[in-house]
Amino acid sequence: TLAVSKRRGANATEVSRRVLERVWHARGTPASLRIAVTRDYGRTATDKAGKLIEKLVFATSSVVLLVLFALGWREAIVVGAAVVLTLALTLFASRAMGFTLNRVSLFALIFSIGILVDDAIVIVENIHRHRQRGGRTLLQAIPAAVDEVGGPTILATFTVIAALLPMAFVSGLMGPYMRPIPINASAGMLLSLGVALIVTPWFAARLLGRHAAHAAGGTEKDAGSRFLRRLFTRVLRPFLQGGRAARNRRLLLAGTLLLVVLSAGLAVLRVVVLKMLPFDNKSELQVVVDLPEGSTLETTNALLLEVAQRVARVPEVVDFEGYAGTSAPVNFNGLVRQYYLRAGNNVGDLQVNLLDKHQRRRQSHEIARALRPQLVALATRYGASLKVVEVPPGPPVLAPVVAEVYGPDYARSRAVGRELGAVFAGTGGIVDVDTTVEADAPHESVLVDRARAARLGVSQADIVDTLATAVAGSDATWLQDGRSRYPHPVRLRLPPADQADLSRLLALRVRGAGGQLVPLGELVTVRHDAWDGAIYHKDLLPVVYVTGDEAGAYDSPLYGMFGIAGRLQHAAVAGAHLTQFFIRQPPDTAAFAVKWDGEWQITYETFRDMGLAYAAGIVLIYLLVVAQFRSYLVPLIIMAPIPLTVIGVMPGHALLGAQFTATSMIGMIALAGIIVRNSILLVDFINQALARGEEPAAAVIEACAVRARPIALTAVAAMLGAFFILDDPIFNGLAVALIFGILVSTVLTLVVIPLLYYSYVRRRPERTA
């Protein structure tokens, strides 16, 4: 096997292409050489990048088509030009910041499409609205239209950046992985704001000027506007006018809060499963076997052959490679779980390659779950531990479920580790259970009887050399065949069967001083001991690891881990009651304790940091809105839709059967900025209407009717961008959060925010001046 790794910063596609060219060129020497490419991450990187670029084009086109049907083809061209220019500038900024074009950075662009186009849509739609009103030339209408929405658009853009940018400071292992999303999206938002305020008005003047404007004195109240006014008048009037209006507002608020609580409760009831990252649909699996210490290489190879024969029956399997006594070529698992360090007669790997995901119906995770029980049954007959390992998208941990056992006595810690492994195996859904406690393997020491050897004239060196030749072999001479560059050694050693039989070894004879041949059995004694096990340490503390995976109904290691933790609260393990630590290592080893690690630790750190980023984003949004509206209460009204996103996000995950993952959390954080921008546009327009002397109820209805179209356009644009990543296993949670969160919260924003602001205006009329 030839494994090639690229240098940091190199193009994986180019490295792969050039290496394969060299390999195929050498194929004819010798003529019988057969070459098989079992893994090509350069090709997969090219395929993924090509697919994502295709989605990026489709997402951009869908947004342009949306504007085409909503406003017109000229407006669609203006918005399309703004999007293309913004994407080009964002890619340049990404390159300048040192980001490469990879899967995450491309997803950041697709995810950002709907957000980047918002500013241009708001500006173009308002220009379109002012042109419909008539009474001005286009060059007169554009400055007024931009000025009307310019302030709230700038503020709304910075609120989105304030929501996204704190995610760039997420620490731990997930921080660098996710960092391109907030940084690229924030840079794109700044650039889109500049394009919307500078390029879009100029291009609109050039393109829309060729189209005849509405006659002076025209009316804005076209069919669409009249319909929106009638709709919002009918919807909002029961909450604005009449003796029951105040009660209706309170009931609506109570019902909304109840929906928030019920939606959040879906996670508590496990209707929505929490997980760090879902399984990706990869084209490879890895089967890792560990036989009891002392097993022979032949036994390990025999087990791998049986496993390979069973794997070969799976229709999705293309080929497989077995490695007995050594590790498979290093991959992501090998780096993280240190499989590349595996060596010894009792270890083996089977690398399994599957059909491309477009050529099979089952995902790799389904294939792994179906294979595992069959392969474990084979391994059980050998007394071996077998793990079906999937190439994880993350997080990089030793195993999905890891228990670290600490204690004052390492021998008892081993006993605790063994029993804890049995607890793992007895917990429903927990599979691939293993520990770092070695099997009880016999250890035979050959001790030379020095006195007897001296009497018979046999040196200790002769005894050692004889045993070494029998087991390891000794080069007796060298053979030069006239064709090879180097001579071939002629090695003497016993057959493998005799090497494993101690009685055969001790029957070998050595020559004494008098020329007599003396059997080794008369010169040595054999001592039978137990093999000394390894002692593992973590942060200088001796530790025993117990590992496992989750393949139950919820398919999330968090639930399996907490299920085991619940059992340990009421039961002793190997006579010891284990104190459990979930966040930090035990301070000392005076008592037996278990520290939960694995996916839980990364999940905790990631969601903790993302929660802090979420809180920081909300605080930044609040401060920005306070600076704009010069009020401490108005920002609270504007930010009220943020918790309403839960009403869409959680039921959306439940409806599609999606797990709530770290990417779902990214979607919720982005929603905070997206939804607040809609509230800002509404409140700003209500203030403008109030400043013109309109009554609060009329101002609210007017604002909803006028701003509903740009709000709906920007919402649908963001949903369209998310729709194109809905089929990705990793970023599916992000797409679900954006689509359902925007859908529900936008509808509620157009109802709840106007009513809350109406109540505020009625009670504090002096603040509306």
Salt bridges, closest charged atoms under 4 A:
GLU14 OE2 - ARG17 NH2 2.40
GLU21 OE2 - ARG17 NH1 2.59
ASP47 OD2 - ARG43 NH1 3.34
GLU54 OE2 - LYS51 NZ 3.96
GLU75 OE2 - HIS128 ND1 3.02
GLU75 OE2 - ARG131 NH1 3.64
ASP118 OD2 - ARG677 NE 3.96
ASP119 OD1 - ARG677 NH2 2.73
GLU125 OE2 - ARG709 NE 3.38
GLU148 OE1 - ARG129 NH2 2.66
GLU148 OE1 - HIS130 NE2 2.78
GLU220 OE2 - ARG129 NH1 3.24
ASP280 OD2 - ARG103 NH1 3.04
ASP280 OD2 - LYS282 NZ 3.75
GLU284 OE1 - ARG39 NE 3.74
ASP290 OD1 - ARG342 NH1 2.72
ASP290 OD2 - LYS387 NZ 3.39
GLU306 OE1 - ARG381 NH2 2.47
GLU316 OE2 - ARG362 NE 2.92
ASP349 OD1 - ARG342 NH2 3.35
GLU390 OE2 - HIS365 ND1 2.66
GLU404 OE2 - LYS538 NZ 2.55
ASP432 OD1 - ARG372 NE 3.08
ASP434 OD2 - LYS387 NZ 2.87
GLU438 OE1 - ARG414 NH1 3.22
ASP440 OD1 - ARG418 NH2 3.45
GLU444 OE2 - HIS528 ND1 3.59
ASP475 OD1 - ARG491 NE 2.91
ASP481 OD2 - HIS488 NE2 3.42
ASP498 OD1 - ARG504 NH1 2.38
GLU522 OE1 - ARG452 NH2 3.61
ASP529 OD2 - ARG527 NE 2.93
ASP555 OD2 - HIS365 NE2 2.45
ASP555 OD2 - ARG369 NH1 3.70
ASP597 OD1 - LYS538 NZ 3.47
ASP597 OD1 - LYS595 NZ 3.48
GLU599 OE2 - LYS275 NZ 3.88
ASP609 OD1 - ARG608 NE 3.01
GLU694 OE2 - ARG692 NH2 3.51
GLU702 OE2 - ARG229 NH2 2.90
ASP727 OD1 - LYS55 NZ 2.57
ASP728 OD1 - ARG103 NH2 2.81
GLU766 OE2 - ARG764 NE 3.02
